[in-house]
Every structure is written in structure tokens, then in C-alpha cells.
Amino acid sequence: MGEGQYDIVHTHTPVASFVTRYALKTSRKGGGPKVIYTAHGFHFHPQGRFYKNALFLGLERLAGQWTDYLVVINRDDENAAQRYRLVRESRIVYMPGIGIDTRYYSPESVPVEETSRIRQELGVRHNDPIFLMIAEFNPGKRHRDAIEALKRLSHERVHLVFAGTGPLMEQMRALASTFGLADRVHFLGHRDDIRSLLRASTALVLPSEREGLPRSVMEALSLAVPVIGTDIRGMRDLLDDGAGLMVEVGDTKALAEAMAYVLDNAESVQQIAAKGRERITQFDLQKILALHEELYDRALHED
């Protein structure tokens, strides 16, 4: 920092941002850089445990003293930042995420041949439904709920596809086998062809208990793929008012019913997907870049 003489330091995510703000707290007093922090979902949230929430809230309040601007990416976090006075209200800035290139993630960007390739790779017939989940295998993403929902479905030709890696992957593979679903639950590991996977899918499923503003949901909406998510912060920003389907966290019965609804109501689900595509234009990358330029200009020219 001493060598670079930077005007602005913009840091992201709660833990890394706390460390960075702590490291810069002294230099800021001497006319150092403006510090901007984008919270990708506070670690305190309604689904969190009391003591964990109290710890992270306390740390955010402490670090707020070393923050010039706090950027929040969902309305729940905006309300929390105001309620707990993490920084002065005039220093809280709402931005709808970090942007998505809606031209790159457009339905027309994925050739039909790509979706056929995906189904051939999976060994899935042309008209067999696919529910896709893109997430690291950790407890908060709740892959188990997706597998249990599949078990509840009466549709026997439905496939569940997981893209991602993580510590719980083998445990989830064993669970699928225990339920007799090994031939219909696919574990793909890390993938670089997310657009093709999404376009080959009937819907995206994300039963998480905590999110900031889930990237996989944004990509699905941009590609006009319907989404089933949980009624949590960040997800509501993307899916409310009919842009997607939402269920309560941990309610596998409701999740299975939402999956069945997608399978049995093609016309209305198509309308939901179209509304999702319309919704995501608010999160377009060019709009977010303009908001960042505006914020940087404001930070550099304030008294």
C-alpha cells in the first residue's frame, strides 16, 4: 500500500474484507485510500445460529469504523446495514450484484448441438427432465434436500445433475445410492460449460439456507431457464413477483411439489422463465459498471 499509493481499495466478501479493513485502519487516518467494502451476504442472517450471528454482527460493526462505503447486493442486507448502523446511512450503497453479461448468458448463445451433447454425455433421453444444481458441496447448500425431493417425485424419468465439488460430494453420492437413485443422480464435478448445462436442463434448483445474490440463479434467469429456490435473502431479489418458484428452507415436500409443478405446467413455467429473463436485465453488467464508476467518482471527490 505504501509503495502503490492507491486512492481506493475495494474489497469483497466478509472475512477477507474484515482482514483488509483492519490492516488499513491506521493508514486511513493519515489521508490513505478510501476503503469500499462489498458484502456478498453478511455472515449473520435469519437462518444463522444465535452466537454465530452475534459474533459476525459484532465484527461488522467494528469494521464499519474503518469503512468509507459499504456496498450491499440485496435488499435484506441493505435493511440490516441500516438497522444495525454498520456505517452511516449515507455511506450505504445498494447495487444489484456484481453484474452479469446478459448477452453472453442469452438463450441464443447456446447452440442446440450443445444441449444434445450434454444429454448424450449424461446418457439422458431427449425428453427426460433434468433438474440442475450448481453449487459447492457444503452443508449450507443443502444438496441433501434436492436428493430427498427427487425421491419424493412420482416421475420416474427425472434426472438430478450436480455441478461442483466439495467435502460432502461422496456423502451425497452414497445417499443417492441408498435411496436407489444412483442411476438418476449425476455428479459432474467442476465444469466450464455452465451455459450448456443450464440450457440442457428443465430447471435450476438451489435449496440453500444462505446466499448473498446467487450467481447460478442469475445465469439461469439470463438463459431463460426456470429456477426453484428457497425463500431467503438474495433469492427473493431475483425470484419474487413470479420470476421463479420459492420454497421454505428444508421443506423437501414443497421442493418436490415445485419440481412436479415445473414438469406438469409447461406453459406457465415458460411464462415464469420469460419473466426471469426480463428481471435479470436489472442486473446487467454494463449497469453495474456504471454504478461502480459513479461510486468511485463520489469517493475520490468528497470533501
C-alpha positions in Angstrom: 0.0 0.0 0.0 2.9 2.4 0.8 4.5 1.7 -2.5 1.4 1.8 -4.6 -0.2 4.9 -3.1 -3.6 3.7 -4.1 -6.6 6.0 -4.0 -9.2 3.3 -3.5 -9.2 -0.2 -2.0 -12.4 -2.1 -2.9 -12.6 -5.4 -1.1 -15.2 -8.2 -1.3 -16.8 -10.8 1.0 -17.0 -10.6 4.8 -13.9 -12.4 6.1 -11.4 -11.0 3.5 -12.9 -7.6 3.9 -12.5 -7.6 7.7 -8.9 -8.5 7.5 -8.2 -5.8 4.8 -10.1 -3.1 6.7 -8.2 -4.0 9.9 -4.9 -3.8 8.0 -5.7 -0.4 6.6 -7.3 1.2 9.6 -4.2 3.2 10.6 -3.3 4.4 7.1 -6.8 5.8 6.6 -6.3 8.3 9.4 -3.3 9.8 7.6 -5.1 10.5 4.3 -4.8 7.0 3.0 -7.0 5.2 0.5 -10.8 5.3 0.5 -12.0 1.8 1.6 -15.1 0.3 -0.1 -16.5 -3.0 1.0 -19.0 -5.1 -0.9 -20.8 -7.6 1.3 -21.7 -10.7 -0.7 -24.2 -11.7 2.0 -23.4 -10.9 5.6 -22.5 -13.9 7.7 -25.2 -13.0 10.2 -28.7 -13.9 8.8 -32.1 -15.2 9.9 -31.1 -18.8 9.3 -27.9 -18.5 11.3 -27.3 -19.6 14.9 -27.6 -17.0 17.6 -24.0 -17.0 18.8 -22.5 -17.1 15.3 -24.8 -14.2 14.3 -23.8 -12.2 17.3 -20.1 -12.8 16.5 -20.3 -11.7 12.9 -22.6 -8.8 13.6 -20.1 -7.5 16.2 -17.2 -7.8 13.8 -19.2 -6.0 11.1 -19.9 -3.2 13.5 -16.3 -2.9 14.5 -15.0 -2.9 10.9 -17.7 -0.4 10.0 -15.5 2.2 11.7 -12.8 1.6 9.1 -15.1 1.7 6.1 -15.8 4.6 3.8 -18.6 3.0 1.8 -20.5 -0.2 2.3 -22.0 -1.8 -0.8 -24.8 -4.3 -0.3 -26.1 -6.5 -3.1 -29.5 -7.5 -1.8 -32.3 -5.6 -0.1 -32.2 -7.7 3.1 -28.6 -6.8 3.7 -29.4 -3.2 2.9 -32.1 -3.2 5.6 -29.7 -5.0 8.1 -26.9 -2.5 7.4 -29.3 0.4 8.2 -30.9 -1.3 11.2 -27.6 -2.1 12.9 -26.0 1.1 11.7 -22.9 -0.7 10.4 -21.9 2.6 8.7 -23.6 6.0 8.4 -26.7 5.6 6.3 -25.4 8.0 3.6 -22.4 5.6 3.2 -24.6 2.5 2.4 -24.9 1.9 -1.3 -27.2 -0.7 -2.9 -26.0 -2.3 -6.1 -27.8 -5.3 -7.7 -24.8 -7.6 -7.5 -21.6 -7.5 -9.4 -23.3 -7.8 -12.8 -23.9 -10.5 -15.4 -23.3 -10.2 -19.1 -26.8 -10.9 -20.4 -25.5 -11.1 -24.0 -23.1 -13.9 -23.1 -25.7 -15.6 -21.0 -28.5 -15.4 -23.6 -30.6 -18.3 -24.9 -29.3 -17.7 -28.4 -25.7 -18.1 -27.3 -26.0 -21.8 -26.8 -26.4 -23.9 -29.9 -28.9 -26.8 -29.9 -26.0 -29.1 -30.6 -24.5 -28.2 -27.2 -27.6 -29.3 -25.3 -27.7 -32.5 -27.3 -24.1 -33.1 -26.3 -24.8 -32.7 -22.6 -27.7 -35.2 -22.7 -25.6 -37.7 -24.7 -22.8 -37.3 -22.1 -25.3 -38.0 -19.2 -27.0 -40.8 -21.0 -30.3 -39.0 -20.7 -33.0 -39.3 -23.4 -34.1 -36.3 -25.4 -37.3 -35.7 -23.5 -36.3 -36.8 -20.0 -36.5 -33.9 -17.5 -33.2 -32.7 -15.9 -33.0 -30.6 -12.7 -29.6 -29.0 -12.3 -27.9 -27.7 -9.2 -24.7 -25.7 -9.4 -23.0 -25.3 -6.0 -20.1 -26.4 -3.8 -20.9 -29.5 -1.8 -21.1 -27.8 1.7 -23.8 -28.1 4.3 -25.3 -24.6 3.6 -26.2 -25.5 0.0 -28.3 -28.4 1.2 -27.7 -30.9 -1.7 -29.5 -33.5 0.5 -32.8 -31.6 0.1 -32.6 -31.9 -3.7 -31.9 -35.7 -3.5 -34.7 -36.2 -1.0 -37.1 -34.1 -3.2 -36.2 -36.3 -6.2 -37.0 -39.4 -4.1 -40.5 -37.9 -3.4 -41.2 -37.4 -7.1 -43.5 -39.8 -8.8 -41.9 -39.1 -12.1 -39.5 -41.9 -12.7 -37.6 -40.5 -15.6 -36.4 -37.3 -13.9 -32.7 -36.8 -13.5 -30.8 -34.7 -11.0 -27.5 -33.2 -12.0 -24.9 -31.7 -9.7 -22.1 -29.5 -11.0 -19.5 -28.6 -8.4 -17.1 -30.2 -5.9 -16.7 -30.1 -2.2 -16.3 -32.1 1.0 -19.8 -33.6 1.0 -19.8 -34.9 -2.5 -19.1 -38.5 -1.7 -21.6 -38.4 1.2 -24.3 -37.2 -1.2 -23.3 -39.9 -3.8 -23.8 -42.5 -1.1 -27.2 -41.0 -0.1 -28.4 -41.2 -3.7 -27.3 -44.8 -3.8 -29.1 -45.6 -0.6 -32.3 -44.1 -2.0 -31.9 -46.2 -5.1 -31.3 -43.2 -7.3 -27.7 -43.8 -8.3 -28.7 -44.1 -12.0 -30.6 -40.8 -11.9 -28.3 -38.5 -9.8 -25.3 -37.4 -11.7 -22.1 -35.9 -10.1 -20.2 -33.9 -12.7 -17.6 -32.2 -10.6 -16.1 -28.9 -11.8 -17.5 -27.7 -15.1 -16.6 -24.9 -17.5 -19.7 -25.4 -19.8 -22.3 -24.0 -17.4 -24.3 -22.3 -20.2 -24.7 -25.6 -22.0 -25.6 -27.4 -18.8 -28.3 -24.8 -18.0 -29.8 -24.8 -21.4 -30.0 -28.6 -21.4 -31.9 -28.5 -18.1 -35.6 -28.3 -17.4 -34.9 -26.1 -14.4 -32.2 -25.0 -11.9 -32.7 -26.0 -8.3 -30.9 -24.2 -5.4 -32.2 -25.2 -1.9 -29.6 -23.1 0.0 -30.0 -21.8 3.5 -27.9 -18.7 2.9 -27.0 -16.7 -0.2 -25.9 -13.2 -1.0 -27.1 -13.0 -4.6 -26.6 -16.4 -6.1 -24.7 -16.4 -9.4 -26.1 -19.6 -10.7 -29.6 -18.3 -10.3 -28.6 -15.1 -12.2 -27.1 -17.2 -15.0 -30.2 -19.4 -15.2 -32.6 -16.5 -15.4 -30.5 -14.8 -18.1 -30.6 -18.0 -20.1 -34.4 -18.2 -19.7 -34.2 -21.4 -17.6 -36.8 -21.5 -14.8 -35.5 -21.6 -11.2 -36.7 -23.2 -8.0 -35.0 -21.6 -5.0 -35.5 -21.1 -1.3 -37.3 -18.1 0.3 -34.1 -16.4 1.6 -32.3 -13.1 1.1 -30.8 -12.6 -2.3 -33.0 -15.3 -3.8 -36.0 -13.1 -3.1 -34.4 -10.2 -5.1 -34.1 -12.5 -8.1 -37.3 -14.7 -7.9 -40.1 -12.8 -6.3 -43.2 -11.5 -8.1 -43.3 -14.6 -10.3 -39.8 -14.6 -11.7 -39.2 -18.0 -10.2 -40.5 -20.5 -7.6 -39.6 -20.4 -3.9 -40.0 -22.8 -1.0 -39.0 -22.7 2.6 -35.5 -23.9 3.6 -35.5 -27.6 4.4 -39.1 -28.3 3.1 -38.3 -31.2 0.8 -42.0 -31.9 0.3 -42.6 -28.4 -1.0 -39.4 -28.7 -3.1 -40.7 -31.9 -4.7 -44.1 -30.2 -5.4 -42.3 -27.3 -7.1 -40.4 -29.7 -9.2 -43.6 -31.5 -10.1 -45.2 -28.2 -11.0 -42.4 -27.4 -13.4 -42.9 -30.8 -15.1 -46.7 -30.6 -15.3 -47.3 -26.9 -16.3 -45.1 -26.2 -19.3 -47.0 -23.1 -20.5 -47.0 -21.3 -17.1 -43.4 -22.3 -16.4 -42.4 -20.8 -19.8 -44.0 -17.5 -18.7 -42.1 -17.7 -15.4 -38.8 -18.2 -17.4 -39.6 -15.2 -19.6 -40.3 -13.0 -16.5 -37.0 -14.2 -15.1 -35.1 -13.2 -18.2 -36.8 -9.8 -18.0 -35.9 -9.4 -14.3 -32.2 -10.1 -14.9 -31.9 -7.1 -17.2 -31.8 -5.0 -14.0 -28.5 -6.8 -13.1 -26.8 -6.3 -16.4 -23.0 -5.9 -16.2 -22.9 -2.5 -18.0 -25.4 -1.0 -15.5 -23.2 -2.3 -12.6 -20.1 -0.9 -14.1 -21.7 2.5 -14.4 -22.7 2.3 -10.7 -19.2 1.5 -9.7 -17.8 4.4 -11.7 -20.3 6.7 -10.0 -19.3 5.4 -6.6 -15.6 5.7 -7.2 -16.0 9.3 -8.5 -18.0 10.1 -5.4 -15.4 8.6 -3.1 -12.5 10.4 -4.8 -14.1 13.9 -4.9 -15.8 14.0 -1.5 -14.6 16.6 1.0 
